[in-house]
Amino acid sequence: MQDIRNTDDTGIAGVTATVGASSARRTRLRQRGAACLLVAIMGTATAPKLAAFPNGVHSSSFSAATGCNQCHSGGATPTVSILGPSAMAVGSSRIFTLRIDSSSSAQQGGGINVSRSGSSSLSETSSLLKLITDNGEVDITHIEPISIGTGAFDLDFALITNPNAVCNTTVTLTGWGLASNFDGTVAGDKAASATKTVTHVCPAEVVTSASPGIVIGAGTVSDSATVNGRTNPVAGATIDFRLYGPDDEDCSGTPAFESLDVPYPAGGGAVSSAAFTPTKPGTYRWRAFYSGDANNVASSGACNDPGETVVVSRATPTITTMASPSSIVLGAGQVRDTAVVTGRFNPPLFNATVVFRLYGPNDPLCLIPIFESSPVGYPQSGGMVTSGPYTPLVAGTYRWRATYNGDTYNNPVTGACNAENESVEVLLGGGIFSDGFEG
């Protein structure tokens, strides 16, 4: 670029440098349409001549209208473009690319300058670039001569938006790219510029609502989402729904279920996830992730947002019981109870039990049992199980109650006091009934 003091392409006569193979491996550089990225010069040699100021120039040093071309002229004009997003969240950082496309085989050297308007910041991400400050302005420029070759050559840099920027204000990037012929003069060189406007976008609000809770085995769960506060939305946005299981209270693990790439219309409105059938009880947590579009940045709901938890309750089985016998003469035998548990979900192979309790004639509300059988294992396949025996000591009405202890997927359940078929009449000899006391 320019140097009114010197017409030599380097701006400093007789500059030499040692350029090793490591220069060819500098990071963040990509060349498209060429066999190699940089020309590696082994040993000590004269450095490739570039524009004036081989270590970079500030945009305030030249007219914005003519840029490098106020000194350089006569060569083929390269194509210069700035690639990157058109919208960024306030306080965020994104990578942009300045692309120089030189179609002339005689112009394989280059230099750059990138400036910006407003209060956002620039950051160099390539080892060939640096920040340069002049009159309070900070630009990005080259740190040494760059061999761009023929074809498209890319240099990456970062833009960091002001965290205090007002929503929907803009910052304009201006990039100059010079194609030089390395002949030691400003003749035969040419530059071009490009601009890109980036809008400061405040993230849209993702409003979500999960389906109601269910009993395991008795339905499905789903989520819905609406995105509010978008700026000039366009087609192509999607929402990813992720559901986190009961053992993941902070949504940090692998989701139990995902419903991905649900299209979100430019016109807005609610969209829903696919349905999911839970396989275990507990509290599930939904999150919805909006992809953003050309004018809006991505945003998402948080873990444990209000309305985004779904409680999947354990199943509540039914216990059916029958005392045996229904009546007996005192001293003539023993009494037992039987139980069948139905309606379980995913019953366990082990550790399911039924406990039988018997209440004496003086306990019509079943408050204090006079007998409790040892827990009886309840089979995974179901069926009837029987209590241990009990020998009554006095005549009167006895009442059985049976309790299924519950398991991972099923709630405990207890038969009611005075349930049908759960009373045993103990008679005195000769069929006489007595409301005696026992216990």
Buried (B, 14 or more C-beta within 10 A) or exposed (E): BBBEEBEBBBBBEEEEBEBEEEBBEBEBBEBEEBEEBBEBBEEEEEBBBBBBBBBBBBBBBBEEEBBBBBBBBEBBBBBBBBEBBEBBBBBBBBBBBBBBBBBBEBBBBBBBBBBBEBEBBBBBBBBBBBBBEEEEEBBBBBBBBBBBBBBBBBBBBBBBBBEEBEEEBBBEBBBBBBBBBBBEBBEBBBBBBBEBEBBBBBBBEBBBBBBEBBBBBEBEBBBBBBBEBBBEBEEEBBBBBBBBBBEBEEBEEEBBBBBEEBEBEEEEEEBBBEEBEBBBBBBBBBBBBBBBBBBBBBBBBEBBBEEBBBBBEBBBBEBBBBBBEEBBBBEEEEBBBBBBBEEBBBBEEEEBBBBBBBBBBBBEEBEEBBBBBEBBEBEEEBEEBBBBEBEBBBBBBBBBBBBBBBBBBBBBBBBEBBBEBBBBBBBBEEEEBEEBEBB
